[in-house]
Amino acid sequence: MKGKLILVVSPAGGGKSTLLKYLREQMPDIVFPVSCTTRPMRPGEVEGAVYHFISDEEFQKRAANNEFLEWVYTDGKRYGTLKSEIVPPVEAGKTVVREIDIKGLYKIEEILPKENVRTIYIDAGTWDDLEKRIVARAPIEQTELASRRARFEAEAPFKDHADIVVKNPDGGLEQAKQDFIAAVKTLAVA
């Protein structure tokens, strides 16, 4: 393998989607794999842009066929990274950027060579900061909010292990965008 897979980790509400959208605009040569999920589309999302929205039955069929590099079951939904979206471009020497949760990251690190995998952690502050963002984004059930808090508490310590941490506090988006672009450029050649 000649390329790099850059995995972007952040708790829900940390700004991954916004930063990745900006990265797409600024660096169109990067490969952005489309993942699969069984969760419903959110307002503004488009089928095939970031996710393929598929049924639970279709997801399980693909998992049984070993089509995923990794997949997780979170908050009653499945999320998976297709091998076909990651391995061929990395083998061809391209830079692939993918948002992922901690469980998926650890699975990928077990499979792909370490020299080809890099990580960026988006640090958006405390749980209180993130909770405000999450609640402002869309209606959310208290049980899902509690689940996201538990994930935040489990994932936050990962920032000490990431290759690069990009800070994205409230009011700091423009600086975070620049820092994120710089981080991707650095890790693509690391």
Residue, then its C-alpha position, 0 to 999 in steps of 0.5 A: m500500500k502506498g497511500k494514506l488513510i486519514l481517520v477523523v474522530s470526534p464526538a457527536g457535535g464536534g464539527k466533523s461534517t462541517l470540517l470534512k465539507y470544507l476539506r472537500e471544497q479545498m482539496p478535491d483530489i482527496v478520496f472521500p469514501v461513502s459509508c453505509t448506515t441504517r439510520p434515517m437521512r437527516p435534513g440536507e443529507v443526500e444519498g450517496a454523498v457521505y452515506h448509502f442509507i440502506s435497510d438493516e437486512e441489506f447491511q447484514k447481508r453485506a456484513a455476511n459477505n465480508e464487504f466491510l473493513e469495519w462496522v459498528y452498531t451504535d444507538g440502534k443503527r449500523y455504520g460500516t466502512l466498505k473495503s471497496e471504498i478504502v483499500p483500492p485508492v490507498e493501494a493506488g497511493k491516494t489519500v483517503v479521508r474518512e470520519i469514524d468512531i473509536k470502535g471502527l478506528y481500532k478495528i481498521e488499525e488492526i487490519l491495515p498497516k500502521e504506516n498507512v493509517r493516520t488519525i485526527y481528533i476534533d476537540a470541540g470542548t467539554w460535554d456541555d459545549l457539545e450538548k448545546r451543539i447537538v440539541a441545536r442541530a436537530p430534535i433528539e431523544q433524551t435516551e440518545l443524548a445520554s448514549r452520546r454522552a457515554r460515547f463522549e466520555a469513552e472517546a475523549p481520552f483518544k485525543d491523547h493518542a491521535d496523530i494531530v488534535v484540531k481544536n474546534p471550540d464555539g466561535g473557532l470554526e474558521q481557525a479550525k478549518q485552517d488547522f484541519i487542512a494543515a493537519v490533512k496535508t501534514l499526515a498525507v505525507a507523513 
